[in-house]
Amino acid sequence: MGRHLICGESDIAAGGMLKATVNGLDILVANINGNYYATDDTCTHSGASLSEGTLRQEEGEGGGMCGTIVCGWHKAEFDCATGKLAKFPAPIRDLGSYKVTAESGSLFVEV
């Protein structure tokens, strides 16, 4: 597992997503109120790029914001913090989830 520079913090607006490729792996990085999360970018249902979908933000149980990545093709929903399937009519695999670190205005992901 290695640490890779993805982009600058200012490259992903709050509520936004960015697709990056690290060692041939497509990664989606999401910004939920200044908290950054990374998952696989490819939907496990039909292979759509999740960065072309939407990011839904909502208040979580503890009052903080949480987010769900919604696939633009068939509306599968994944928790952006864990990559776990949140909603879909059929069982499909969860996404891989990766640690994101912000340092000196840059974002790094461990893959």
MIRONU-789741 format. One record per atom (N, C-alpha, C, O): residue in three letters; x, y, z. Coordinates in steps of 0.001 Angstrom, whole numbers, plus 500000, padded with zeros to 6 digits. Example, Ala and Ser with C-alpha at 12.3 -4.5 7.8 and 13.67 -1.06 7.14 Angstrom:
ala513190494310507800 ala512300495500507800 ala513200496700507800 ala514236496681508465 ser512850497750507080 ser513670498940507140 ser512900500030507870 ser513409501138508039 
***
This chain:
met500860498828500000 met500000500000500000 met500902501230500000 met501858501300500773 gly500602502198499137 gly501396503408499058 gly500542504649499193 gly499320504602499051 arg501194505744499467 arg500529507043499637 arg500756507846498365 arg501891508004497915 his499656508361497779 his499734509031496491 his499055510394496539 his497970510541497102 leu499709511393495937 leu499119512723495807 leu497977512652494803 leu498154512161493688 ile496796513146495202 ile495634513130494318 ile495417514501493693 ile495316514621492472 cys495345515544494534 cys495054516894494060 cys495190517867495222 cys495550517470496331 gly494904519131494972 gly494855520112496036 gly493480520107496682 gly492490519764496035 glu493411520486497952 glu492110520545498631 glu491144521456497888 glu489948521169497829 ser491640522542497325 ser490774523497496628 ser490247522959495296 ser489380523583494683 asp490753521816494842 asp490291521227493580 asp488950520518493717 asp488306520209492714 ile488522520257494959 ile487230519594495183 ile486395520487496101 ile486660520568497300 ala485400521147495543 ala484518522016496333 ala483709521181497318 ala483511519985497108 ala483242521813498393 ala482365521125499341 ala481164520567498586 ala480529521277497807 gly480860519305498816 gly479761518641498117 gly480152518132496744 gly479299517676495982 gly481441518207496418 gly481901517788495098 gly482656516474495122 gly482995515945496180 met482910515959493922 met483636514711493747 met484675514900492653 met484536515768491792 leu485711514085492697 leu486764514111491694 leu487214512683491432 leu487330511880492358 lys487465512371490171 lys487982511050489798 lys489476511170489559 lys489933512092488883 ala490236510235490118 ala491684510184489919 ala492073508733489641 ala491395507805490082 thr493158508550488915 thr493662507204488648 thr494995507037489357 thr495917507830489165 val495087505997490181 val496294505690490941 val496699504259490622 val495950503321490897 asn497880504090490044 asn498371502746489680 asn497327501949488895 asn497146500755489136 gly496648502601487964 gly495650501938487131 gly494292501755487782 gly493384501214487151 leu494123502189489024 leu492858502052489751 leu492133503394489767 leu492698504404490186 asp490883503404489311 asp490078504624489320 asp489492504828490709 asp488790503966491239 ile489796506000491295 ile489387506347492653 ile488482507567492598 ile488740508492491829 leu487429507581493400 leu486559508741493558 leu486884509372494906 leu486912508679495924 val487131510681494923 val487362511408496170 val486205512384496346 val485901513164495443 ala485563512339497508 ala484411513191497797 ala484735514135498954 ala485464513779499880 asn484176515351498882 asn484360516357499927 asn483018516592500616 asn482096517148500020 ile482915516169501867 ile481722516405502670 ile482113517415503748 ile482687517054504775 asn481792518690503497 asn482102519769504453 asn483549519767504934 asn483804519928506128 gly484497519587504019 gly485908519610504380 gly486467518299504880 gly487650518216505208 asn485634517267504943 asn486089515908505247 asn486155515157503922 asn485201515173503145 tyr487275514504503669 tyr487499513857502377 tyr487443512346502521 tyr487971511777503477 tyr486789511701501546 tyr486619510256501531 tyr486971509741500150 tyr486741510423499151 ala487534508525500088 ala487899507935498801 ala487360506509498714 ala487472505727499658 thr486779506195497572 thr486284504852497292 thr486657504500495858 thr487174505337495117 asp486390503255495474 asp486497502893494067 asp485540503775493285 asp484475504130493791 asp485903504133492059 asp485034504959491224 asp484074504120490388 asp483113504661489840 thr484304502828490278 thr483505501980489391 thr482385501290490161 thr482637500566491124 cys481143501521489729 cys479981500882490350 cys480073499369490175 cys480383498888489085 thr479809498627491232 thr479903497164491180 thr478704496513490506 thr478676495294490341 his477715497309490116 his476549496761489430 his476801496611487936 his476747495503487403 ser477080497731487253 ser477257497669485799 ser478510498373485294 ser478683498528484085 gly479383498800486197 gly480645499376485776 gly480633500858485458 gly481586501357484858 ala479592501577485837 ala479530503020485588 ala480556503752486430 ala480929503289487508 ser481014504900485937 ser481901505763486712 ser481040506525487714 ser480172507307487325 leu481280506297488998 leu480467506933490031 leu480692508433490105 leu479827509160490593 ser481833508909489630 ser482090510352489638 ser481161511084488670 ser481053512309488723 glu480501510355487800 glu479510510939486886 glu478114510917487500 glu477159511392486885 gly477990510373488700 gly476717510347489417 gly476589511574490296 gly477066512653489945 thr475944511408491440 thr475746512537492352 thr476205512164493761 thr476311510990494118 leu476469513197494536 leu476826513030495935 leu475721513655496762 leu475482514860496690 arg475047512829497548 arg473970513332498399 arg474514513472499814 arg475079512529500368 gln474338514662500396 gln474788514927501763 gln473576515053502670 gln472558515633502292 glu473697514503503868 glu472606514603504837 glu473188514570506242 glu474320514134506450 glu472409515029507186 glu472856515040508574 glu472788513637509140 glu471774512951509008 gly473879513212509774 gly473951511890510377 gly473407511877511785 gly472945512900512290 glu473461510715512424 glu472921510539513768 glu473580511453514796 glu472897511957515687 gly474883511678514695 gly475590512506515664 gly475554513983515333 gly476214514778516003 gly474798514371514316 gly474695515765513936 gly475674516173512852 gly475519517240512256 gly476681515348512581 gly477637515645511511 gly477061515281510155 gly476036514607510058 met477727515731509124 met477267515431507769 met477836514092507312 met478970513742507638 cys477037513353506556 cys477502512127505933 cys477072512172504472 cys476258513011504086 gly477612511281503671 gly477311511354502252 gly477082510000501626 gly477578508977502099 thr476318510019500550 thr476015508838499770 thr476326509132498311 thr475888510145497765 ile477081508243497685 ile477368508343496260 ile476245507622495532 ile475955506463495828 val475611508305494577 val474501507718493826 val474949507503492383 val475309508456491692 cys474926506257491936 cys475327505931490567 cys474372506579489573 cys473153506507489733 gly474930507208488552 gly474128507882487543 gly473390506939486602 gly472446507362485935 trp473792505677486529 trp473144504745485610 trp471882504116486205 trp470801504246485631 his472006503445487332 his470878502677487874 his470551503021489322 his469777502318489971 lys471145504108489830 lys470830504667491158 lys471248503819492352 lys470676503960493433 ala472241502937492180 ala472801502247493347 ala473411503309494254 ala473980504286493766 glu473299503129495564 glu473811504112496519 glu474843503463497429 glu474638502365497945 phe475971504173497618 phe477064503684498443 phe477442504742499473 phe477467505933499162 asp477737504310500699 asp478208505212501742 asp479606505683501350 asp480493504857501133 cys479816506993501255 cys481115507474500779 cys482219507289501813 cys483393507280501443 ala481893507142503084 ala482909506954504122 ala483409505517504190 ala484568505277504527 thr482538504557503870 thr482903503144504034 thr482906502357502730 thr483519501293502660 gly482232502859501696 gly482099502122500446 gly481001501074500480 gly480767500396499479 lys480325500927501606 lys479283499897501738 lys478031500278500960 lys477653501448500903 leu477396499280500365 leu476139499480499652 leu475091499992500627 leu474852499372501663 ala474468501112500308 ala473453501700501182 ala472045501388500690 ala471131501200501493 lys471865501333499344 lys470520501110498821 lys470599500645497375 lys471276501258496550 phe469904499560497077 phe469765499048495717 phe468805497874495792 phe468773497178496807 pro468029497635494757 pro467053496535494817 pro467673495139494857 pro467010494188495270 ala468930494999494438 ala469580493688494427 ala470903493784495190 ala471518494849495223 pro471343492692495798 pro472634492732496495 pro473784492811495489 pro473843492027494542 ile474693493759495701 ile475900493874494892 ile477075494131495837 ile476877494469497004 arg478291493969495330 arg479478494135496169 arg479656495582496627 arg479290496521495921 asp480217495739497806 asp480590497057498305 asp481771497578497492 asp482417496823496766 leu482045498868497620 leu483205499490496994 leu484408499386497928 leu484250499278499144 gly485593499418497361 gly486788499550498185 gly486819500960498761 gly486375501903498106 ser487329501115499961 ser487402502403500634 ser488860502661501002 ser489574501742501404 tyr489303503914500866 tyr490710504246501049 tyr490860505448501980 tyr490000506328502017 lys491956505473502724 lys492225506565503649 lys492716507783502870 lys493573507671501993 val492150508961503208 val492558510222502615 val493179511089503704 val492653511189504813 thr494301511713503372 thr494988512610504297 thr495148513968503632 thr495545514056502470 ala494837515028504374 ala495054516394503884 ala496286516953504591 ala496373516940505819 glu497239517446503790 glu498464518026504338 glu498883519217503485 glu499032519094502270 ser499072520358504115 ser499575521561503437 ser498774521879502171 ser499344522288501160 gly497461521692502229 gly496600522024501095 gly496525520961500024 gly495867521169499005 ser497176519828500219 ser497150518722499245 ser496436517520499830 ser496429517320501044 leu495830516712498949 leu495152515490499371 leu495947514273498903 leu496376514196497752 phe496131513332499819 phe496837512089499537 phe495903510932499829 phe495104510999500763 val495996509872499040 val495198508673499295 val496143507487499422 val497153507400498724 glu495793506568500333 glu496574505358500527 glu495897504225499776 glu494771503832500082 val496611503714498789 val496098502625497941 val497116501506497935 val496903500480497289 
***
